[in-house]
């Protein structure tokens, strides 16, 4: 964990044709700040506990919120297909990202995740979610071979990382979000 909070411009980009629910949390329940990114699909969630600080403490906290962003516990992003959302995050610790596919045509969901450590903070970063289709299965759940038409397929949503010049970088280890999708 770093001592100095770094502001990071992050663009969340959904390149899939599926609706994604992306949650961002700070490591060890530490609070972090979002300084920009007011978008209909971004839901900042703050801790509801309020400390009795008096007038001076309230004024200082209000000024901090204006200049460095509101203290948050979680950011929830409801990212539609083929869309992008820019946000600015300021924190000292690793950020945990959790991804889930949201669709009525899917089942057997396993959420994906990765931790974005402080070494990636401070520079503009683009995170792109991309889909990969896997094996097809028939209505009995067996792998569809030969002329058998599959009724479901495996779907994996993986994340790729790009720097400010648009070059792909080796990011943290990613566990992809997985599910079965109805194949029509």
C-alpha positions in Angstrom: 0.0 0.0 0.0 1.2 3.5 -0.9 1.3 6.4 1.4 0.4 9.0 -1.2 -3.0 8.9 -2.9 -2.7 9.0 -6.7 -5.4 10.1 -9.0 -6.0 7.8 -11.9 -8.1 8.4 -15.0 -9.8 5.0 -15.9 -11.9 4.4 -18.9 -14.2 1.3 -18.5 -15.1 0.0 -21.9 -17.5 -2.8 -22.6 -16.6 -4.3 -26.0 -19.0 -7.2 -25.6 -22.7 -7.5 -26.7 -23.7 -8.2 -23.1 -24.7 -5.9 -20.2 -22.0 -6.0 -17.5 -22.2 -5.2 -13.8 -18.7 -4.0 -12.6 -18.0 -3.3 -8.9 -14.9 -1.5 -7.7 -13.8 -1.7 -4.1 -10.8 -0.6 -2.2 -8.5 -3.2 -0.6 -9.2 -4.1 3.1 -12.3 -2.0 3.2 -10.3 1.2 2.8 -12.2 4.2 1.5 -11.2 5.9 -1.7 -12.4 8.9 -3.7 -14.0 9.4 -7.1 -13.3 12.9 -8.3 -15.2 12.8 -11.6 -17.3 10.4 -13.6 -20.9 11.6 -13.1 -22.5 9.3 -15.5 -25.9 7.6 -15.4 -24.3 4.1 -15.3 -21.9 4.9 -12.4 -23.3 4.5 -8.9 -21.0 5.7 -6.1 -21.7 4.0 -2.8 -20.4 5.7 0.4 -20.2 4.5 3.9 -23.3 5.8 5.8 -21.5 6.3 9.1 -21.1 9.9 10.1 -18.8 11.0 12.9 -19.6 14.0 15.1 -17.0 16.5 13.9 -18.4 19.8 14.7 -18.7 22.8 12.4 -15.0 23.0 11.5 -14.7 19.3 10.7 -17.8 19.5 8.5 -16.4 22.5 6.6 -13.0 20.7 6.1 -14.7 17.5 4.9 -17.0 19.5 2.5 -13.9 21.2 1.0 -12.1 17.9 0.7 -15.1 16.4 -1.1 -15.1 19.4 -3.6 -11.4 19.2 -4.4 -10.5 15.5 -4.0 -13.9 13.8 -4.5 -16.3 12.1 -2.2 -15.2 9.3 0.1 -16.6 6.0 -1.2 -16.7 2.4 -0.2 -17.7 1.0 -3.6 -18.4 2.2 -7.2 -20.9 0.2 -9.1 -20.9 0.5 -12.9 -23.8 -0.8 -14.9 -22.1 -0.9 -18.3 -24.3 -1.5 -21.4 -23.1 -3.3 -24.5 -20.6 -1.4 -26.7 -20.3 1.6 -24.3 -17.5 3.3 -22.3 -17.5 5.3 -19.1 -14.6 7.5 -17.9 -14.0 7.9 -14.1 -11.3 9.4 -12.0 -10.3 7.5 -8.8 -8.0 8.7 -6.1 -6.7 6.1 -3.6 -3.6 4.6 -1.9 -4.4 0.9 -2.1 -5.2 -1.7 -4.7 -8.6 -1.6 -6.3 -10.6 -4.8 -6.6 -12.8 -5.2 -9.7 -15.6 -7.7 -9.8 -17.4 -8.4 -13.1 -20.7 -10.2 -13.7 -22.8 -10.7 -16.9 -26.4 -9.5 -16.5 -28.8 -11.2 -18.9 -31.9 -13.2 -18.8 -30.4 -15.5 -21.5 -27.6 -16.7 -19.2 -27.2 -19.2 -16.4 -24.5 -20.8 -14.2 -22.8 -17.4 -13.5 -19.3 -17.2 -12.1 -18.2 -13.6 -11.5 -14.7 -12.5 -12.6 -12.3 -10.4 -10.7 -8.8 -8.8 -10.6 -6.9 -6.4 -8.4 -5.4 -3.3 -9.8 -2.4 -2.6 -7.6 -1.0 0.9 -6.9 1.8 0.4 -9.5 -0.9 0.9 -12.2 -2.2 4.1 -10.5 -1.3 7.7 -11.6 -1.4 7.1 -15.4 -4.5 7.1 -17.6 -5.7 3.5 -18.1 -8.3 1.9 -20.3 -9.9 -1.4 -19.2 -11.7 -3.3 -22.0 -14.0 -6.2 -21.4 -14.1 -8.6 -24.3 -16.1 -11.8 -24.8 -15.0 -15.3 -25.9 -17.4 -18.1 -26.8 -16.5 -21.6 -25.8 -18.0 -25.1 -26.2 -21.6 -25.6 -27.2 -24.0 -28.0 -25.4 -27.2 -29.7 -26.5 -30.5 -29.6 -24.5 -29.2 -32.6 -22.3 -26.0 -30.7 -21.3 -23.7 -32.9 -23.5 -21.1 -31.3 -25.7 -22.7 -30.7 -29.1 -20.7 -32.7 -31.7 -21.2 -33.3 -35.4 -24.5 -32.1 -36.7 -26.0 -31.5 -33.2 -27.2 -27.9 -32.8 -26.1 -26.5 -29.4 -28.7 -25.0 -27.2 -26.2 -23.2 -24.9 -22.6 -22.1 -25.1 -19.9 -21.2 -22.6 -19.2 -17.5 -22.5 -16.1 -15.9 -20.9 -15.7 -12.2 -20.4 -12.0 -11.2 -20.0 -10.4 -7.9 -19.3 -7.5 -6.3 -21.3 -5.5 -3.3 -20.2 -4.3 -0.4 -22.3 -2.0 2.6 -21.4 -2.5 6.3 -22.4 -1.1 5.7 -25.9 -3.5 2.8 -26.5 -0.8 0.1 -26.3 -1.8 -3.1 -24.7 0.0 -3.7 -21.4 0.5 -6.7 -19.2 -1.9 -6.1 -16.4 -2.7 -8.0 -13.3 -4.0 -11.6 -13.4 -7.6 -11.7 -14.4 -10.2 -14.4 -13.5 -12.8 -14.0 -16.3 -16.5 -13.8 -15.7 -18.1 -17.0 -17.0 -21.6 -18.2 -17.7 -23.7 -20.3 -20.1 -25.6 -18.4 -22.7 -28.6 -19.6 -24.6 -27.6 -20.2 -28.2 -30.2 -19.2 -30.8 
